[in-house]
Amino acid sequence: MTNCDYESLMNLIKKRRSVRRFADLPIDRADIDRLADAARWAPSNHNRQGWKFVVFSDADELARLAGKVLESLARRLAECPEIPRDRSRELLVHATGFALAPCVILVMHKPPSLTAGKLLADSPLASGEALSAAMATQNMLLAACAMGLASCVFTGPLLARDVWEQLDDLPMGFEPTCLMAVGYPAGPSPDAPRKKRLEQIIEYRSA
């Protein structure tokens, strides 16, 4: 088995950024297929590959979705006066920012069966399906970076759960995991964010 070049991999990982400003340029369908091809090689729970990727590229549809998310989330925030107003405004901006991208991929996972759901009620991530979809998303993020595309993952829009449940043409039996906005960057890549030191995040247990 040929070893991968660790340094090249780390350079790609360190180069990737979360970008929220995109150029007004379409993305070829072939490039979206390349992202999905990278996704399908991610590890998955029992190799079930229980994921679906729904691609939105119509600007009007994305704007409508963002408007519905804004309305739904604003209504919910109004019922939570304990959340500071500036935090609410920030959340609304982040939850609707996906509409600025020329392409948005709705990542979905297959939830556990009703029988398994009872067992997993207190530990929903133990089913592995949502985590599998998340790993597939990471593959797409790295592939996008390697292709010169900008991308960003959004989970805030899913707080407006009713918006996505009302989309009757989504794959049956799947639930939203996250949204991945992708496009060409509108400017230079952001500076690298500050990262915790290695000793802050790893703990070795001695025998």
ChimeraX attribute file (.defattr): number of C-alpha atoms within 10 A of each C-alpha:
attribute: neighborCount
match mode: 1-to-1
recipient: residues
	/A:1	3
	/A:2	4
	/A:3	5
	/A:4	8
	/A:5	8
	/A:6	9
	/A:7	9
	/A:8	10
	/A:9	12
	/A:10	10
	/A:11	10
	/A:12	14
	/A:13	14
	/A:14	12
	/A:15	15
	/A:16	22
	/A:17	18
	/A:18	17
	/A:19	22
	/A:20	21
	/A:21	20
	/A:22	20
	/A:23	14
	/A:24	13
	/A:25	13
	/A:26	14
	/A:27	15
	/A:28	8
	/A:29	11
	/A:30	9
	/A:31	14
	/A:32	17
	/A:33	11
	/A:34	14
	/A:35	20
	/A:36	19
	/A:37	15
	/A:38	19
	/A:39	26
	/A:40	19
	/A:41	12
	/A:42	18
	/A:43	16
	/A:44	20
	/A:45	15
	/A:46	10
	/A:47	9
	/A:48	12
	/A:49	19
	/A:50	20
	/A:51	24
	/A:52	22
	/A:53	20
	/A:54	13
	/A:55	16
	/A:56	16
	/A:57	17
	/A:58	13
	/A:59	15
	/A:60	10
	/A:61	12
	/A:62	20
	/A:63	16
	/A:64	12
	/A:65	19
	/A:66	22
	/A:67	15
	/A:68	18
	/A:69	24
	/A:70	20
	/A:71	14
	/A:72	17
	/A:73	25
	/A:74	17
	/A:75	12
	/A:76	13
	/A:77	17
	/A:78	12
	/A:79	10
	/A:80	12
	/A:81	10
	/A:82	8
	/A:83	11
	/A:84	10
	/A:85	13
	/A:86	9
	/A:87	10
	/A:88	16
	/A:89	13
	/A:90	10
	/A:91	18
	/A:92	20
	/A:93	14
	/A:94	14
	/A:95	21
	/A:96	21
	/A:97	19
	/A:98	29
	/A:99	23
	/A:100	20
	/A:101	28
	/A:102	21
	/A:103	25
	/A:104	26
	/A:105	21
	/A:106	21
	/A:107	23
	/A:108	24
	/A:109	24
	/A:110	23
	/A:111	20
	/A:112	21
	/A:113	11
	/A:114	9
	/A:115	8
	/A:116	12
	/A:117	14
	/A:118	12
	/A:119	13
	/A:120	15
	/A:121	10
	/A:122	9
	/A:123	10
	/A:124	16
	/A:125	14
	/A:126	14
	/A:127	18
	/A:128	19
	/A:129	24
	/A:130	26
	/A:131	17
	/A:132	25
	/A:133	29
	/A:134	21
	/A:135	18
	/A:136	24
	/A:137	26
	/A:138	17
	/A:139	20
	/A:140	24
	/A:141	27
	/A:142	23
	/A:143	21
	/A:144	22
	/A:145	17
	/A:146	14
	/A:147	13
	/A:148	12
	/A:149	19
	/A:150	26
	/A:151	28
	/A:152	20
	/A:153	21
	/A:154	21
	/A:155	14
	/A:156	20
	/A:157	25
	/A:158	18
	/A:159	14
	/A:160	19
	/A:161	14
	/A:162	13
	/A:163	19
	/A:164	18
	/A:165	13
	/A:166	9
	/A:167	10
	/A:168	8
	/A:169	7
	/A:170	17
	/A:171	15
	/A:172	8
	/A:173	11
	/A:174	16
	/A:175	19
	/A:176	23
	/A:177	22
	/A:178	21
	/A:179	23
	/A:180	23
	/A:181	28
	/A:182	31
	/A:183	25
	/A:184	22
	/A:185	19
	/A:186	14
	/A:187	10
	/A:188	7
	/A:189	13
	/A:190	11
	/A:191	8
	/A:192	11
	/A:193	9
	/A:194	6
	/A:195	7
	/A:196	8
	/A:197	8
	/A:198	8
	/A:199	8
	/A:200	8
	/A:201	7
	/A:202	8
	/A:203	8
	/A:204	6
	/A:205	5
	/A:206	4
	/A:207	3
